[in-house]
């Protein structure tokens, strides 16, 4: 497949038979370590191969779009390259996915020929996998493949070796895994190591002074981008060397020369054993994923979808403390939820590994059940089906905010590098969890305040059918200044809908004051225009520097009419009994809170029995980048199609226009009034 389209790397993923996870089966052209964070990918992850299989289509990502579309990949591999991912599937059966990559010099569009060759290859692979499944033949593991083998004549190869041996500059060749396959004598002299000791090793492993992720990153950049890279390194005590890396599809040629005129100082606090770049890439990938979490459920979901597949765990429990007791915030991977939930509410004085990690801030790793039960005999009674555990304290801002428990279905050895990565991940999870719990607390406050300020129910009035909806925005605190109300009057009823500027607690508080004022002015018998004038003056006197729009009306059902006054608010809609819809372009005054002397004219509208009056706020018709007049026309058309339905169903159809939008910058309120036939 790679040869057909001149790609320089690729990998095949197979769908796990036991869980919705893609597992890397074989990789070609690049070391598997380059894709270490994605050896196991949840099918729900926003990654190219997962998207390709879920959507059953080719995913094409040109180099310049990687950072905007797949930030997690770009953070770990910030090099110019293009990628195509395709599903391996037949009919309704999914087997896995494939990706292939090209250098960043690839044209911005994939050609029809490349698309056709890749699609045909994946179809052939899917058919072979189906035959293997039908015959019960297991998928045997395969070794990863190197890049294309270089072809050269024997005589030419010998002469090339002789020529390089005569060169005064250091020359060496690396395979795609970074291992030295050839080095001339000058290279050994420059780096201070015999050539025989270099062969078969990675330069940064064989030479301690090159053991730095920065240098390894230059090698990765050259191999992935297929562009020449270079770096300067100090060979102790004072010899600076220039390394130029010239990549091809089957390896890298390294040119080593003394760096002229370079004077640098080694940092005195440089670590003697820098962290390997693979561990760093894991952390970068998962840190990027956790930035997408908003609430606690998001954090738990991302840890389950991203971290569990990456580290190979089969279960997850997230714990926190609250009022001196242990709280189970969420869990994944347990068939019997009671195994985990029995710990919820347990006093923090109990002797369990989860509480110990939470209280002490010290991680614990148990590689077998015997290790765990030796220290915590009480765990013998809790059979959770796991055979190894990592208890990671979640510490943020210097205090413990919880414990993350990862369970493994088989005994598991935790190497020192894996423990370091897991502990680092615990710190990232802690910060995300702390933010999420704060967000959830603010969200509960916002919803509580919103619920308290909006009417919990509307009065039942003879001759009038009513339906109302409120939809918060998706940005900010999920709270806004939209409001509605329905009130009894001596004649029949009064209704109001309005929108106070802003999407915060201040706007919601002012909205409550405006709604209360409207109720008070209605109770003393003021007509619609006067109610608006009184509310306008009140808003100015409150000096909150916020404005409000509003429509207020009196209903006289015995005379089949409504008296309306408007203050800078979207025009109401009126649907006749036969389904014709009118936009009531009412004369009105300015927004409330601008001019204390403003007047608000009143307009009489005839309400035939069975007609529907629709009051709404601008959040229902505002579409980012859209035209409000067109949106209002669409709303009117939707009302016309739904007029003969029950009023609650009409309300659901109209508010559904806003719920279908992923991002709503504004909240929306809707109030429907139908005079009974």
N, C-alpha and C positions, 0 to 999 in steps of 0.2 A: 504493500500500500504506500509506504513512504517513498520507495523508488519510483512508483508511477507518477507521483506528484512532486517529486524532488523536495520532500519535507526532510527536516533534519532531526526530528525526534517524534516519538509517539508512544502511546500506551493503550492497552486494552483493559477495561474494567468489566468484571462480571458481577451480576446481581446476586447477593447472598441469598441462599435458599431459606435462611432462618429469620432474616430481618431486612428492612428496607434500606440496605446499605450497599453501595458499590465498592467492590474490593479490587485493587489493582492486581491483575493476573500476570502481566508481563510489560516491561518497558524497553524501548529501543532508542538508541542514538544518544541518550543522556543518562547519567547515573540516576538510579532510583532515588538517591538521597535528595536530588533536586526537587522531587515531588513528595518528599517525606510527609509534609502536613496533610497531604491528600491521598495517602495510600488507602484509606477507608473514608468514603464520603457518604453522608446521609442523602437519601434520594430527594429530600426536601430542601437541601442546601442550595443557595444561589451560586452554583458553580457550573461551568460550561457543560461538563459531561452529564451532570444531574439534570440540567435544563434540557439537554438534547434528548435524554431518555423520557423525561416526563412529558415533553411536548412532541416527541416523536418527529423531530425535524433536525436538520443541520443547523448548528449554531456557528456563525462566523464572527470572529473578533479580530479586526485589523489592529495593528500595534498601537495606533494612537487612541483607540477606544477602550483598551484594557483597563486603564485607571478609572474611567467613568462607569463602565458596566460591571467589572469584576474587581472591585477594590481589593479584596483579600488576596487575589492572585498578584496584583500589581504591587502590593506592599511587600510580599515575600520575594517576588521576582521582578524588580524594577528595571527591567531591561527591554529593549525594543524587540518584540517578536509578535508574529501573527499566529492565530490558533483557529482550528476547526474541530468541532466536536459533533459526533454522529451517533444515533442510537443503533444498537444491535437488537432488532426485534422483527418478528414475523406475526402478522395479524394481531391477535390480542396477547401474544406471549412476548415478554421482554426478557432478554438475556444479559444485556449490559450496554456499554457505550465505549467509544473510541475517541481519542484526541490525537491530532498531529499538529506540529508547529513548523513554522518557517522563520527565517531571519526577518528583522523589521523592514528589510528592503523589499519584501513582497508587495505587489500592488495592493491598493486599498480594497479591491474587490476580488473575491474568489472566482476563478474562471469557470465557465460551463464545463470545460473538459475536466478540471480538477474536481468539481462537484460530482460529475458523472462517474469518474473513476473511484472516488471515495465511497459514494453510495453503492456502487456495484460491489466493491470489496466487502462492505459491511453486510450486504445482502447475502453474499457467499458465506461469510463467517456465520451469520445467523442460521443459515440452512445446515451448516455443519454442526453447529451446537444443537440444533433441534434433532438431528439424526443421532448425535451422541446421547442426548437425553432419552430419546425413544428406545435406544438399545441398552440403556442403563449403564453406559460406559462413563466412569467418573472423569472429571476434568483434572488431568494430572498437572502438577506445578511445572512450569517451564523456566529455564534460566533467562535472565534479561539478555537482550541482544546488543552488541556494540554497534558502532556506526559502520557504514559500508567499508569493506576491506579495500585497501589501496592495492592496485595491480601494477606490478613493475617487473621487468626482466631481471634475472639473477645477476648478469654482468653489470647492468646499470646500477643495481643496488650496491654491489661491492665497490664500484667506482665512487658512488655517492658517499659511502662511509669513509673511504680514503680521503676524499676531498674535505669532508667535515673535520676529519682528524687533523688536517693541516691548518684549519682556520684558527686565528688567534682569539676570536670571540667565542664565548660559550654558546653551544647549541645543544638543545635536548628536545626530545619528542615525548609528548604525553598522550595517553589514550583518553577516551571520553570520560574515564573515571579519575583522571588526574594522575595516573601512575606513569612513572618514567619508563619508557620502552627503549630509549637510546639517549646517550649523552656523550659528547666528545670530550677528550682529555681537558680542553680549556674550561669546559663547564665545571668539571670536578675541581680544578685548581681555583676557579673564581669563588665557588661556594664553600670550599674548604672541606670537601668530602670525597673519598675515593668513588670513582664511577661505579664500581661493583656494588657499593653500598646503596647507591641511588636507584639502581635498576629494580623495577617492581614496586617501588614505594611512591608515595605522594610527597612532593617537595616539602609541603608544610608539616608533614609528619616526620620526615627524615631530618629536617633542619630546624632545630628549636627556634631559631631567630625568625623563621618564616611562619611560625605557629600563631597566626593572627587572622581572625575572620576577615579583616580588610583585604588581605592578600588573596585568600580563598575566594572572596567575592569577585575579584578581578578575573579569576579563572572562570567562575560561573558566568559572569557577564560576557566574556569572549565566546564561550561555548553556546550560550543561548542566543545571543544577538548575531553571532558569526561576524563580529566586527573586531578589529585589532584593539587590544587594550594594553595598558602598561602600568607599572608602579615602580617606586624606588624603595629599597629596603636596606637597612643597616646590618652588615655582617660584622659582629663584634670583633675587635673593639671599635674600629673607626672606618671601615671600608664600606662605602655606599655603592650599591649595585643597581643597575637599571634592568628590569625584566620587561621584554616586549612579547606579548602573546599573540600569535597569528593562528586563528582557528580555521578548521575545515570541518567537513561533516564526519571525518573519522578520527579527529584528535586535534592537538594543538602543537605547533612548533614554537619553542621558547628561545628567544635571542637574549643572551646575558652579556652585559658590558659594564665596565666601571662607569659610575655616574659622575660626570665631571662637574666640579664647582658646586656640589651639594653639601650644605652644612646644616645638620639638624641635631637636636638633642633628644635622647631617649627620655620619655617621661619617667621620673623616679618611681612613680606609683603604678607603673604598668604591671598588670597581673602576669605572673609567671606561666599560668596555664589558661589562656583565653578560652571562653566558651566556644564550642563548635558551632559553626554557622547553621547546621541542621537543627539543633535545639533552638537557636534564635529564630529560625524560620517558622518553627512550630508556634512559638510564642507570638510572633508577629501576626500570623494567620488568625490565631484565636483571639488576640487582642482586637484585631479588626472586626471579627465577628461580634464580639461583646459590645462594641460601640453601637450596634444596631438595637440592643435591648432597651426597652423603655420601662416596663413594669416587671415585677418579680416573676410572673409567669413567662415573660419573654426571656429572662435570664435563664430560667430552668430549661426552657425549650431549646435555647441556643447551646447550652452546655450539653444537653442530651443529643442534639443533632450534630454538633461540631466537635466537642471535646471527647465524648464517649467513643465515637468511631475512630478518632485519631489516636487515642491511647489504648484502644482495644477493650475497654470495660463494657460490661453487660448491664449494669444497674447504676442508678444514681439516687442519692438522697441529699436534699438541701435542708440544713438545720439552722435554727436561730434561737436566741433567748428572748423571752418576753415576760416581764413581771416575775422573774425568778424561776421560770419554768422553760422547759425545752419545747420548741415549736417546730413541727415538720412543715416546711414551706412548700415542699413538692417532692415528687419522686418519679422515677421512670424505671421500667424493666422488671417490675415485680408482678407476677400473676396474681398473687394474693396481697392486696393492699394492706390488709390488717397486720401483716408482718412488720410493716414500717409504721403505720399509724398508731400502733400500741405505744410508741415512744412519745407521741404528742401529749404535752401536758406533764411530762415527767419532771420531778424536781431536779434542779441543777446540782443537788448534792449526791445524786445517784452515781454509781460507779459504772459508767459505760464508756467505750472508746470515743463515741461522738461527743459526749459531754466533756470528757477529758481534753480533747483537742480544742473544744470551744473555750474551756476555762483556762487552759495553760498556754494556748497559742503554739503548741508543739505538735508537729505532724507525726502520724503513726502509720507504719506500713507493715501489714501482716501478709506474708507470702503464702500462708496456708491456714486452714481452720485450726490446726493444732497450735500454731503460734498464737492465734487470737484467744483461744480458750485457755491457754496456759496463763495468760495475764488477766483475762476477764472470764472466769468460770461461768458467770451468769449468762454469757452469750450461748452456752451450750443448749439452752432451751429455745433459742431463737434460730430456727432453721430457715434461712432466707434463700437457700439454693446457691449461694456464692461460695467460692473457695479461696479467695484472696481479696484484700481490701486496702484502700488508701484513704486515710482520714486526714483531710487537709484543712487546717484552720484558716478561716477567712478573716484577714486582718486588714483594716482600712483606717487611715488616719490614726494609726497607733493603737487601735482597740479592736478587739475581736467582735465581728458582726455575725459569725456563724461558722458552720462546718460543712464542707462538701465531702460526701462519702462516695467513693467510686468502688464498685464491686466487680470482681472478675469471676467468670464461671469455672475457670481452672486455676490450680496453683500458679502463681505468677512471681517471677523473680524481678525485683525492682532494682535496676542498676543505679549506681550513684548519679549518672547523667539523667536517667529517667526521673529519679527522685527530685533532682534540681529543677527539671522542667515542670513537674507536677506542682512543686511548691511555688514556682513562679506563676503558674496558671492560677493557683489559689489566690495569689495577690490580685490578679486581674479580675477574677470572679468576685472577690470581695468588694472591689471598687464598683463594679457593675451592680452588685447586689445592694450596696449602700445607696447608690443613686436610685435604683429601682424601688426600694422600700420608701425612700423619701417621696418619689413620684407618686407611688400608690397612696401614701398618706395625704398628700396634697389633692390627689384625685378624689379620694373619699370626702375630703373637706369641701371640694368644689361641688360634687354631686349633692352632698347634704345641704349646702347653701342654696343651690339651684332648686332643689326639691322644696325647700322651705319657702322660697320666694314665689314659686309658681303655684297656681291653685291645684290642690290635690284632686279635686273633682269640680265639675261645673253643675250649677243647679238645673233641675228638670223643670221646664216651663211648658205650660199647656200650649199646644199649637206650634211648637218649635222643636226641631231635631238638631242636635249639636254634636260636633266631633272636633277634637283638637289634637295636635301633635307638636312635640318639641324635639329638635335634633341638635345636640351640641356640636361645635366645630371640632376638627381633629387636630388643631394646633393650639398652642398655649396651654391654659389650665383646664381645657374642656368645659369652660363656663363662659357665659356671655350675658349680654344685656337685653336679649329678646324676651318679650312677655306678651301675655294675652289674658283676658278675663271676661267673664259674663256675669252680669248683675241683674237682680230683680229691681224693677221700678214700679211706681204707682200705675203707670199706663200699661207697661208690658215688660220690656227688658232693655238693657244697654250692654254694648260689647265694645271692647277696645283691644287693639293690638299695637305693639310698638317695639322700637329698637333703640336702646341706649348705646351710645358710642363706646367701643372697647370690648375686650374679652378677658376680663380679670375680675377680681373680687370687688374692686371699686365700682365697676360698671354694674355688677350684679346688685350691689348694695343700693346704688342710685335707682336701679330699675325697681327695686322693692319700694322705695320712697315714692316714685312716680306712680306706680300701680295703686299704692295706698291713697295718694292724693286724688287720683281719678275716682276711686271709690267714694271718697269723702265728698267731692264736688257733685258726684251723681246723687248721693244720698240727700243732699240739700235741694235737689231739683233743678240744678243748672242745665240749660239746653246745651247741645253739642258744641257750638261755637264758643260759648262761655266757659265750658269745662276745659277746652283747649287753651284759652287765654289765661285762665287761672293756673293751670299746670305750667304753662310757659313762664309766668312770673315767678312761681315757686322755684322752678329749676334755676332761674337766674339768681334768685336770692340765696340759694344754697351755695352758689359760687364754687361749683365743682369743676368748672372748665370742661364739662362734657355736654354734648348735644344729644337730642333724641328726636326720632321721627315717630309719627303716631297716626292712626286712624281711629276715630271714635264715632259711635253711632247709637241712635235711639231706634228701637224697633216698635212700630205700632201695628201689631198683627191684625187688629180689628179693621184697620183701614188699608191693610196690605201695602205698607210703605215703610221706608227707613229714612231717617235724617242723618246724614254723614258730614263730618268735618275732618279735614286732612291737614297734617303738618309735615310736609316734605317726605311723605311715605309713598311706597309703590302703590299704584292704583289697584283697587279691588277688582275682582272678577264677578260677574253675575251670569249664571246659567239659567235660561228659561226652561220651563217644563218640557219643551219639545227638543231640548238639547242645544239650542243656539246659545253661544257664549258672547258676552259683551265685556269689553274693558271699560270700567267706569272711570272716565277721565274727569275726576272731580277738581273743581277749583279749590285751591287750598292756600295756606300760609307757609311761612318759612319753618325751618326746623325749630323745635322747642329749645330755648336757651340762648337765642341770639338777640332778639329785639323785644324789650318789655312792652312796647306799644303795638305789637303785631296783632292783626285781626285774622280770624279764621272763619271764612264763609261756610254756610251750611247748605247742603244739596239734598233735595228730596228724591228718592229713587223708589219706583213702584216694585213691589214684591208680589208676583203672582203665586198662588198656592202651588207648591211643588218646586218652586225655583230655589236655587242654591247660591248663597252669597259667600264668596271666598275672600278671606282676609289672610295676608301672609307677610313675612318679612323678606328683605332682599336676599337673605341667605338661600332662599329657595330657587332663585333665578340667576344668581351670580355664578358664573363659570369662568375660571381663570383663562384669560385670553379670548373669551367668548363675547357675543353681543347680547346685552340685556333685553333689547327689543325682540330679538329672535327667541331668546329663552322664554320671554313672557308669552309670545305667540305659541310656542310649544306647550307651555303650561295650559294655555286656554284650549288648545286642541285636545290635550289629555283629559281635561275637565269635560269637554264635549263628549268624548267617547265613554266617559264613566258616569254621566249624569243619572242614568236610570238605575244605578247600583245602590245598595245600602250606603248610607253616608260614611260609616266607618271604613267600608271598602274604598270609597272615593278618597278619603283621607290617606289611606295606605298607598294608593296609586300615586297621589300627588307628592307625598313626602318621599316616596321611593325614588323619585328623580334625584333627590339630594343624597340619599343613602347609597346610590350606585356610584358616587364619586369617591375615590380613595382619599383625596385630600380636600378637606373643606376648611377654608380659611375663616368662615363665618358660621355662626349658629343659625338655625332656621326655626321659625314658629309658624303654625298654620291653624286657622280657626274657620270652620265651616258651619254655616247656619242655613237650615232648610225649613221654610214654612210648610207645615203639613197640608196635604191636599184636602 
